[in-house]
Amino acid sequence: MIEEKSVKIDDREVFYLKRTGVSPKTTLIFIHGFPFSSSMWKPQLEVLPEGIEAYAPDIRGFGKSTTPHSFFSVDLFARDLFAFLDTLQLGQVVLCGLSMGGYISLRAAEIDRSRIKGIVLCDTNCVADTNESKLKRFSTIDLVASGRKNEFAESFLKNLFAESSFEKKDPGIELIRSIILSTAGSTICGSQLALASRTDTSAVLGEIAVPALVIRGEYDQVMTPAQAIQLQQGIRRSELITVPSAGHMSNIENPEVFNDALLNFLAKHFS
């Protein structure tokens, strides 16, 4: 059963989805991408085995979680993650982050690897933005700040999904569109600045000694094959899975293959 819950942490309220396990041996934390919410992880929460308990929090400002300000950074998001773990008294966990969620996972590994027993990096990378990428983010801020969030959403969606997903009218497209449109403009703009200013985390790859899984959609237009290979080659106990017929939203576009990869990884290392 998946429950929606909330917890007060300092001056903000964090909403999250929880999948309760039966005699759980492992705790899994799903971290959503930009500019999404915890609901993007429902196809995974629904299929987890009884020995896994899972949490999918809304990052501050996203979904239903509140924030007292929008001066964000990936470092702040990572420290929020640890505050969430501490508040719920969760010990070592497996992190599963997509895109921005992967950036947060890698920054968390830099801060305190002792809290992480496994890591799943989906459609993400470890390098900082190029100047070109930063300028694109600044253009997004201008677009959203000028009241054209709808225009941003439609443009952004084209980069998120594979062409085949649009052809078959994947319901995930409408889900993500609705999440983007419901996200506050201040959160979108603050997050774009956070992503543009994030640090390079490639140095931490060689220090990650826990089991790792790298997942990339076959037609991901946002993250390149080389970036996925860099993660896999940099983390010694890792494997790379390519999800066919999927773009950047690999967990939504092809949940069968994504879920098989995730469940096999969990069974192999944490059962």
Phi, psi and omega in degrees: 000137178257124180248146171261127183224172176215158179215143178272125178232110184056240185257025180218161178249128182252121175264146181206157172263139180232131172251112182278131178265164175261117186047056186295138176259341185220142175251128182246132179245118177268133180238118187284167179268184178265137351254069190256203178209179182299336183297341178294344184263005182301322178299338178267318179302326185288343186246005183293145178288168186296333183279004180241128167256145186221148178229139176229094182279151167279123176299151183309132180086344181257158180056233180258356182289141182267166175209138179282348180202171179239028174273078189269160168208158176297325176299317178298316179299321179293320179290328172299321180300314179294325176296323177296314179298317181294317182296321179271004178055048177264135181275234177289141184224162169261128178263140175226106183237138178251130177056247177304326177298329175289321176301317180295318179299316181291322176294322177298322178295328176290322184287312184202091180290341183294342181271354187247122180257353178188160182213135178239120184247113188247125174045056185215181177206177185246003185261156177286163178299142169285167177301321179299316180295321178298317181296325176296320179294320179297324177295322177298316179301315179300319182296310183291319181295336179270010175088014182251049181296324178300318179296319176299314183301314182294320178293318182293320181301325182298332179272345186274326189246150175292155180303322180296331179292323176290321182297322181266006178055053179306125180299341178297333180296315180292324177300310182292323177301314182294324179293316180300314183293336180272353181277133182299142178302323179296325178290317178299313182293315179298323180288324178297321175294322178297318181289323179293331184258007184294154181274157174287128181248018183297331182293336183281342185304314182291347180264352179278112185256356182273163177300141182222148176231129176251127182237136177218134174293139184305322185248029179298120180271349184266318180247133185274159174303322180297324179292322177294319179296322178301318178296312183296319181284333182281332181259116192293327181258054186232161174223155183242128178240131174258128181266114182290156177055036181219149174258226183291332181264059189298329181288337181264321185286324178221069184296333181298308181291318179301312182295320177301316180296315181294313183293322177296320178297313180295318181293323182291322188249341190225016181275000000 
